[in-house]
Amino acid sequence: MSEPVLALEGVEKVYNRGKPGEVSVLRGASLAIAPGEVVALVAPSGAGKSTLLHISGLLDTPDAGRVRIAGEDMTRAADRARTAVRRERVGFVYQFHHLLPEFTALENVVLPQLANGVDLASARARAEALLGSVGVADRAAHRPAALSGGEQQRVAFCRALANGPALLLADEPTGNLDPDTSDTVFAALMALVRETGLSALIATHNLALAARMDRVLRLDGGVITNA
């Protein structure tokens, strides 16, 4: 059986430990995501889904428990190793696109590849292919301010996948969009994920979108359960 692309084992996270206002966000959260699996994470506001995603993507460290990426224990890895795994194996998508406003859509997808040592011609070719796959090839020369919300988020998806990660982490990726646009953009994301064969953990409040994924998990009270 293949190693999970992402495995969390008994993850705990407490903010302001031992101080007034101590908040226990995660209380032994565990999950495993198989290669090619797309998993929805449903949680009420304030339940800690962003914290869980940050720990999963090595942007934060747990107070207890383990985080494994493709079988490798990254829980206490050195910063350089964590940065390398983040850059090469993990893609992030947020509720707001966070595109660099001074660069075009194409350049926003090219830049992370250049930072990863890819030559310019190869980076441009991959960026053009990704933008075409989500239907925004004709917007490649436009800066973010000239794009619609749905177009901006589709470019953000392409940027997240530019370096060919094994794992995509998405935090309410359609949360800022109207229902019709949300449905269209989510369909583009799912098509892109399926085409590339990567695994994904997607946090959403939208139960209809969650039902379109392979499996639904719920985060509540600091633990993860099957929805």
Secondary structure, 3 states (H helix, E strand, C coil): CCCCCEEEEEEEEEECCCCCCCEEEEEEEEEEECCCCEEEEECCCCCCHHHHHHHHCCCCCCCEEEEEECCEECCCCCHHHHHHHHHHHEEEECCCCCCCCCCCHHHHHHHHHHHCCCCHHHHHHHHHHHHHHCCCHHHCCCCHHHCCHHHHHHHHHHHHHCCCCCEEEEECCCCCCCHHHHHHHHHHHHHHHHHHCCEEEEECCCHHHHCCCCEEEEEECCEEEEC
